[in-house]
Amino acid sequence: MFCTRCGTSVSQESKFCPSCGLDLSTVTPLATGQAPVEQSEEDIVRDALKDEYEIVKELGRGGMAIVFRAREKQLDREVAVKVLPFSLAFDAEFVERFQREARTAARLEHASIIPIYRVGRSGRVIYFVMKFLRGSSLSEVIAEKGAMPVPELKRMLKETAGALGYAHKNGIVHRDIKPDNIMFDESGHAVVTDFGIAKAGTGTRLTGTGMAIGTPHYMSPEQARAQKLDGRSDIYSLGVVAYQCLTGSVPFDGEDAFSIGYKHISEPVPVPPLKSAEHRQVFEVIKKMMAKAPEDRFQT
């Protein structure tokens, strides 16, 4: 006998498919020789959550999650559903890290941190539901416009720094600040997303000693060295984001993560062409945010 969804061999006594979690009481398993009906990931998510959510479309995906736009049926509102990739659903460490993202973010109540509505699991679909933002990500804004006008950059910095300051006071370091994780709502207000690799100050380190977590272009020197992090690492990363917003490009680039990390550790912040006194003033702030030593940066 085989599962009608994924084709996994199942016994007659099985109530659920051991691979995809399908409730076998609602279907007739396939006999030997029958081909299973292929379902896309979106179809599987849609089927698993159909009682409460209508999946509209996939919004994007990364190594840690797939994000769908959906409608919550009971409250008739648009939401975003973040799902752990099925390839990771049986990896206990990744499942814990993914669920921790929801628990961590749900603890934070701030106007510039995306709210989490629900955490759940249906078969192998491990997910959480969060507010759907109609605006663009900062990475999309940079890709479309290049350098940002200084007033917009200052507003983004103020709102993002406010969110991070609040998180730091609650013992949480984001660890992966980058343009993809800064969104804008309909009014242009900046909102920080994806606390998936955040580490609560008293929590257990899931990544293993010596493993640096983050995105190389935005990684602090201490993060590149796999050292202990505090909120000042986020300040450095936000400084890199601000540099990119000011100039249209990241300060350090390279062929691989190692070469980029080396530049974060050892090379001074490149001085870009500065058009005005206002640009020079912002660059001085960025330089302090990107100081190599955490004690030389802004402390909050």
Contacts in CASP RR format, 6 or more apart in sequence:
PFRMAT RR
TARGET T0000
AUTHOR 0000-0000-0000
METHOD contacts of the structure
MODEL  1
MFCTRCGTSVSQESKFCPSCGLDLSTVTPLATGQAPVEQSEEDIVRDALK
DEYEIVKELGRGGMAIVFRAREKQLDREVAVKVLPFSLAFDAEFVERFQR
EARTAARLEHASIIPIYRVGRSGRVIYFVMKFLRGSSLSEVIAEKGAMPV
PELKRMLKETAGALGYAHKNGIVHRDIKPDNIMFDESGHAVVTDFGIAKA
GTGTRLTGTGMAIGTPHYMSPEQARAQKLDGRSDIYSLGVVAYQCLTGSV
PFDGEDAFSIGYKHISEPVPVPPLKSAEHRQVFEVIKKMMAKAPEDRFQT
1 9 0 8 1.000
1 10 0 8 1.000
1 11 0 8 1.000
1 12 0 8 1.000
1 29 0 8 1.000
1 30 0 8 1.000
1 31 0 8 1.000
1 32 0 8 1.000
2 8 0 8 1.000
2 9 0 8 1.000
2 10 0 8 1.000
2 29 0 8 1.000
2 30 0 8 1.000
2 31 0 8 1.000
2 32 0 8 1.000
2 34 0 8 1.000
2 36 0 8 1.000
3 9 0 8 1.000
3 10 0 8 1.000
3 17 0 8 1.000
3 19 0 8 1.000
3 20 0 8 1.000
3 22 0 8 1.000
3 24 0 8 1.000
3 29 0 8 1.000
3 30 0 8 1.000
3 36 0 8 1.000
4 22 0 8 1.000
4 27 0 8 1.000
4 28 0 8 1.000
4 29 0 8 1.000
4 30 0 8 1.000
4 36 0 8 1.000
4 37 0 8 1.000
5 17 0 8 1.000
5 20 0 8 1.000
5 22 0 8 1.000
5 36 0 8 1.000
5 37 0 8 1.000
5 39 0 8 1.000
5 44 0 8 1.000
6 17 0 8 1.000
6 19 0 8 1.000
6 20 0 8 1.000
6 22 0 8 1.000
6 36 0 8 1.000
6 39 0 8 1.000
7 19 0 8 1.000
7 30 0 8 1.000
7 36 0 8 1.000
8 17 0 8 1.000
8 18 0 8 1.000
8 19 0 8 1.000
8 20 0 8 1.000
10 17 0 8 1.000
10 18 0 8 1.000
10 24 0 8 1.000
10 29 0 8 1.000
14 24 0 8 1.000
15 23 0 8 1.000
15 24 0 8 1.000
15 25 0 8 1.000
16 22 0 8 1.000
16 23 0 8 1.000
16 24 0 8 1.000
16 123 0 8 1.000
17 24 0 8 1.000
19 124 0 8 1.000
20 44 0 8 1.000
20 86 0 8 1.000
20 123 0 8 1.000
20 124 0 8 1.000
21 123 0 8 1.000
21 124 0 8 1.000
22 123 0 8 1.000
30 36 0 8 1.000
39 47 0 8 1.000
41 66 0 8 1.000
41 83 0 8 1.000
41 85 0 8 1.000
41 86 0 8 1.000
42 55 0 8 1.000
42 57 0 8 1.000
42 58 0 8 1.000
42 68 0 8 1.000
44 86 0 8 1.000
44 124 0 8 1.000
44 125 0 8 1.000
45 55 0 8 1.000
45 66 0 8 1.000
45 68 0 8 1.000
45 81 0 8 1.000
45 83 0 8 1.000
45 125 0 8 1.000
45 127 0 8 1.000
46 54 0 8 1.000
46 55 0 8 1.000
48 122 0 8 1.000
48 123 0 8 1.000
48 125 0 8 1.000
49 55 0 8 1.000
49 70 0 8 1.000
49 81 0 8 1.000
49 122 0 8 1.000
49 125 0 8 1.000
49 127 0 8 1.000
51 73 0 8 1.000
52 72 0 8 1.000
52 73 0 8 1.000
52 74 0 8 1.000
53 70 0 8 1.000
53 71 0 8 1.000
53 72 0 8 1.000
53 73 0 8 1.000
53 79 0 8 1.000
53 81 0 8 1.000
53 129 0 8 1.000
54 70 0 8 1.000
54 71 0 8 1.000
54 73 0 8 1.000
55 68 0 8 1.000
55 69 0 8 1.000
55 70 0 8 1.000
55 81 0 8 1.000
56 68 0 8 1.000
56 69 0 8 1.000
56 70 0 8 1.000
56 71 0 8 1.000
56 78 0 8 1.000
57 68 0 8 1.000
57 69 0 8 1.000
58 66 0 8 1.000
58 67 0 8 1.000
58 68 0 8 1.000
58 69 0 8 1.000
59 67 0 8 1.000
59 68 0 8 1.000
59 69 0 8 1.000
59 80 0 8 1.000
60 66 0 8 1.000
60 67 0 8 1.000
61 67 0 8 1.000
61 85 0 8 1.000
62 85 0 8 1.000
63 85 0 8 1.000
64 84 0 8 1.000
64 85 0 8 1.000
64 88 0 8 1.000
64 94 0 8 1.000
64 97 0 8 1.000
64 98 0 8 1.000
64 196 0 8 1.000
64 197 0 8 1.000
65 82 0 8 1.000
65 83 0 8 1.000
65 84 0 8 1.000
65 85 0 8 1.000
65 98 0 8 1.000
66 82 0 8 1.000
66 83 0 8 1.000
66 85 0 8 1.000
67 80 0 8 1.000
67 81 0 8 1.000
67 82 0 8 1.000
67 83 0 8 1.000
68 80 0 8 1.000
68 81 0 8 1.000
68 82 0 8 1.000
68 83 0 8 1.000
69 78 0 8 1.000
69 79 0 8 1.000
69 80 0 8 1.000
69 81 0 8 1.000
69 132 0 8 1.000
70 78 0 8 1.000
70 79 0 8 1.000
70 80 0 8 1.000
70 81 0 8 1.000
70 129 0 8 1.000
70 132 0 8 1.000
71 77 0 8 1.000
71 78 0 8 1.000
71 79 0 8 1.000
72 78 0 8 1.000
72 79 0 8 1.000
72 117 0 8 1.000
72 129 0 8 1.000
78 132 0 8 1.000
79 117 0 8 1.000
79 129 0 8 1.000
79 130 0 8 1.000
79 131 0 8 1.000
79 132 0 8 1.000
80 129 0 8 1.000
80 130 0 8 1.000
80 131 0 8 1.000
80 132 0 8 1.000
80 133 0 8 1.000
81 127 0 8 1.000
81 128 0 8 1.000
81 129 0 8 1.000
81 130 0 8 1.000
82 101 0 8 1.000
82 127 0 8 1.000
82 128 0 8 1.000
82 129 0 8 1.000
82 130 0 8 1.000
83 125 0 8 1.000
83 126 0 8 1.000
83 127 0 8 1.000
84 94 0 8 1.000
84 95 0 8 1.000
84 98 0 8 1.000
84 126 0 8 1.000
84 127 0 8 1.000
86 124 0 8 1.000
88 94 0 8 1.000
88 95 0 8 1.000
88 98 0 8 1.000
89 95 0 8 1.000
89 124 0 8 1.000
89 125 0 8 1.000
89 126 0 8 1.000
90 124 0 8 1.000
93 206 0 8 1.000
95 126 0 8 1.000
96 206 0 8 1.000
97 196 0 8 1.000
97 197 0 8 1.000
97 206 0 8 1.000
98 126 0 8 1.000
98 196 0 8 1.000
99 119 0 8 1.000
99 126 0 8 1.000
99 128 0 8 1.000
100 196 0 8 1.000
100 198 0 8 1.000
100 206 0 8 1.000
101 128 0 8 1.000
101 194 0 8 1.000
101 195 0 8 1.000
101 196 0 8 1.000
101 197 0 8 1.000
101 198 0 8 1.000
102 116 0 8 1.000
102 119 0 8 1.000
102 128 0 8 1.000
103 119 0 8 1.000
104 172 0 8 1.000
104 195 0 8 1.000
104 196 0 8 1.000
104 198 0 8 1.000
104 200 0 8 1.000
105 113 0 8 1.000
105 114 0 8 1.000
105 115 0 8 1.000
105 116 0 8 1.000
105 130 0 8 1.000
105 195 0 8 1.000
105 196 0 8 1.000
105 198 0 8 1.000
106 115 0 8 1.000
106 116 0 8 1.000
106 119 0 8 1.000
107 170 0 8 1.000
107 172 0 8 1.000
108 166 0 8 1.000
108 167 0 8 1.000
108 170 0 8 1.000
108 172 0 8 1.000
108 195 0 8 1.000
109 115 0 8 1.000
110 162 0 8 1.000
110 163 0 8 1.000
110 166 0 8 1.000
110 167 0 8 1.000
111 163 0 8 1.000
111 189 0 8 1.000
112 159 0 8 1.000
112 160 0 8 1.000
112 162 0 8 1.000
112 163 0 8 1.000
112 189 0 8 1.000
112 190 0 8 1.000
112 191 0 8 1.000
112 192 0 8 1.000
113 163 0 8 1.000
113 166 0 8 1.000
113 167 0 8 1.000
113 191 0 8 1.000
113 192 0 8 1.000
114 130 0 8 1.000
114 131 0 8 1.000
114 133 0 8 1.000
114 183 0 8 1.000
114 191 0 8 1.000
114 192 0 8 1.000
114 193 0 8 1.000
115 130 0 8 1.000
115 131 0 8 1.000
116 128 0 8 1.000
116 129 0 8 1.000
116 130 0 8 1.000
117 128 0 8 1.000
117 129 0 8 1.000
117 130 0 8 1.000
117 131 0 8 1.000
118 128 0 8 1.000
118 129 0 8 1.000
119 127 0 8 1.000
119 128 0 8 1.000
119 129 0 8 1.000
120 126 0 8 1.000
120 127 0 8 1.000
120 128 0 8 1.000
121 127 0 8 1.000
133 183 0 8 1.000
133 184 0 8 1.000
133 185 0 8 1.000
133 186 0 8 1.000
133 191 0 8 1.000
134 185 0 8 1.000
134 186 0 8 1.000
135 183 0 8 1.000
135 184 0 8 1.000
135 185 0 8 1.000
135 186 0 8 1.000
135 188 0 8 1.000
136 144 0 8 1.000
136 183 0 8 1.000
136 184 0 8 1.000
137 179 0 8 1.000
137 180 0 8 1.000
137 181 0 8 1.000
137 182 0 8 1.000
137 183 0 8 1.000
137 184 0 8 1.000
138 156 0 8 1.000
138 179 0 8 1.000
138 180 0 8 1.000
138 182 0 8 1.000
138 183 0 8 1.000
138 184 0 8 1.000
138 190 0 8 1.000
138 241 0 8 1.000
138 245 0 8 1.000
139 178 0 8 1.000
139 179 0 8 1.000
139 180 0 8 1.000
141 148 0 8 1.000
141 179 0 8 1.000
141 184 0 8 1.000
142 148 0 8 1.000
142 179 0 8 1.000
142 244 0 8 1.000
142 245 0 8 1.000
142 248 0 8 1.000
146 248 0 8 1.000
147 245 0 8 1.000
147 246 0 8 1.000
147 247 0 8 1.000
147 248 0 8 1.000
148 156 0 8 1.000
148 245 0 8 1.000
148 246 0 8 1.000
150 246 0 8 1.000
150 276 0 8 1.000
150 278 0 8 1.000
150 279 0 8 1.000
150 282 0 8 1.000
153 242 0 8 1.000
153 245 0 8 1.000
153 246 0 8 1.000
153 282 0 8 1.000
154 282 0 8 1.000
155 190 0 8 1.000
156 182 0 8 1.000
156 190 0 8 1.000
156 245 0 8 1.000
157 238 0 8 1.000
157 242 0 8 1.000
159 189 0 8 1.000
159 190 0 8 1.000
159 191 0 8 1.000
160 177 0 8 1.000
160 182 0 8 1.000
160 190 0 8 1.000
160 192 0 8 1.000
160 238 0 8 1.000
160 241 0 8 1.000
161 235 0 8 1.000
161 238 0 8 1.000
163 190 0 8 1.000
163 191 0 8 1.000
163 192 0 8 1.000
164 174 0 8 1.000
164 177 0 8 1.000
164 192 0 8 1.000
164 231 0 8 1.000
164 234 0 8 1.000
164 235 0 8 1.000
164 238 0 8 1.000
165 231 0 8 1.000
165 300 0 8 1.000
167 173 0 8 1.000
167 174 0 8 1.000
167 192 0 8 1.000
167 195 0 8 1.000
167 198 0 8 1.000
168 230 0 8 1.000
168 231 0 8 1.000
168 234 0 8 1.000
168 300 0 8 1.000
171 200 0 8 1.000
171 201 0 8 1.000
171 202 0 8 1.000
172 195 0 8 1.000
172 198 0 8 1.000
172 199 0 8 1.000
172 200 0 8 1.000
172 201 0 8 1.000
173 198 0 8 1.000
173 199 0 8 1.000
173 201 0 8 1.000
173 229 0 8 1.000
173 230 0 8 1.000
173 231 0 8 1.000
173 233 0 8 1.000
173 234 0 8 1.000
174 181 0 8 1.000
174 192 0 8 1.000
174 195 0 8 1.000
174 198 0 8 1.000
174 234 0 8 1.000
174 237 0 8 1.000
175 197 0 8 1.000
175 198 0 8 1.000
175 199 0 8 1.000
175 213 0 8 1.000
175 214 0 8 1.000
175 223 0 8 1.000
175 229 0 8 1.000
175 233 0 8 1.000
175 234 0 8 1.000
176 194 0 8 1.000
176 196 0 8 1.000
176 197 0 8 1.000
176 213 0 8 1.000
176 214 0 8 1.000
176 215 0 8 1.000
176 218 0 8 1.000
176 237 0 8 1.000
177 192 0 8 1.000
177 218 0 8 1.000
177 234 0 8 1.000
177 237 0 8 1.000
177 238 0 8 1.000
177 241 0 8 1.000
178 215 0 8 1.000
178 217 0 8 1.000
178 218 0 8 1.000
178 237 0 8 1.000
178 241 0 8 1.000
179 241 0 8 1.000
179 244 0 8 1.000
180 194 0 8 1.000
181 192 0 8 1.000
181 193 0 8 1.000
181 194 0 8 1.000
182 190 0 8 1.000
182 191 0 8 1.000
182 192 0 8 1.000
182 193 0 8 1.000
182 241 0 8 1.000
183 190 0 8 1.000
183 191 0 8 1.000
183 192 0 8 1.000
183 193 0 8 1.000
184 190 0 8 1.000
184 191 0 8 1.000
185 191 0 8 1.000
197 207 0 8 1.000
197 213 0 8 1.000
197 214 0 8 1.000
199 205 0 8 1.000
199 229 0 8 1.000
207 213 0 8 1.000
209 226 0 8 1.000
210 226 0 8 1.000
211 226 0 8 1.000
212 219 0 8 1.000
212 223 0 8 1.000
212 224 0 8 1.000
212 225 0 8 1.000
212 226 0 8 1.000
213 223 0 8 1.000
214 223 0 8 1.000
216 224 0 8 1.000
216 257 0 8 1.000
216 260 0 8 1.000
216 261 0 8 1.000
217 240 0 8 1.000
217 250 0 8 1.000
217 252 0 8 1.000
217 253 0 8 1.000
217 260 0 8 1.000
218 237 0 8 1.000
218 240 0 8 1.000
218 241 0 8 1.000
218 250 0 8 1.000
219 237 0 8 1.000
219 260 0 8 1.000
219 261 0 8 1.000
219 264 0 8 1.000
220 229 0 8 1.000
220 232 0 8 1.000
220 233 0 8 1.000
220 236 0 8 1.000
220 237 0 8 1.000
220 264 0 8 1.000
220 294 0 8 1.000
221 236 0 8 1.000
221 261 0 8 1.000
221 264 0 8 1.000
221 265 0 8 1.000
221 292 0 8 1.000
222 228 0 8 1.000
222 229 0 8 1.000
222 233 0 8 1.000
222 294 0 8 1.000
223 229 0 8 1.000
223 233 0 8 1.000
223 237 0 8 1.000
224 261 0 8 1.000
224 262 0 8 1.000
224 264 0 8 1.000
224 265 0 8 1.000
225 265 0 8 1.000
230 294 0 8 1.000
232 294 0 8 1.000
232 295 0 8 1.000
232 297 0 8 1.000
232 298 0 8 1.000
232 299 0 8 1.000
233 294 0 8 1.000
235 289 0 8 1.000
235 297 0 8 1.000
235 298 0 8 1.000
236 289 0 8 1.000
236 290 0 8 1.000
236 291 0 8 1.000
236 294 0 8 1.000
236 297 0 8 1.000
238 289 0 8 1.000
239 286 0 8 1.000
239 289 0 8 1.000
239 290 0 8 1.000
240 250 0 8 1.000
240 251 0 8 1.000
240 290 0 8 1.000
242 282 0 8 1.000
242 285 0 8 1.000
242 286 0 8 1.000
242 289 0 8 1.000
243 250 0 8 1.000
243 251 0 8 1.000
243 269 0 8 1.000
243 272 0 8 1.000
243 286 0 8 1.000
243 290 0 8 1.000
244 250 0 8 1.000
244 251 0 8 1.000
246 272 0 8 1.000
246 279 0 8 1.000
246 282 0 8 1.000
246 283 0 8 1.000
246 286 0 8 1.000
247 272 0 8 1.000
251 269 0 8 1.000
251 270 0 8 1.000
251 290 0 8 1.000
252 260 0 8 1.000
252 261 0 8 1.000
252 263 0 8 1.000
252 264 0 8 1.000
252 267 0 8 1.000
252 270 0 8 1.000
253 260 0 8 1.000
254 260 0 8 1.000
254 263 0 8 1.000
265 292 0 8 1.000
269 286 0 8 1.000
269 287 0 8 1.000
269 290 0 8 1.000
271 283 0 8 1.000
272 283 0 8 1.000
274 280 0 8 1.000
274 283 0 8 1.000
288 296 0 8 1.000
288 297 0 8 1.000
288 298 0 8 1.000
289 297 0 8 1.000
289 298 0 8 1.000
290 297 0 8 1.000
291 297 0 8 1.000
END
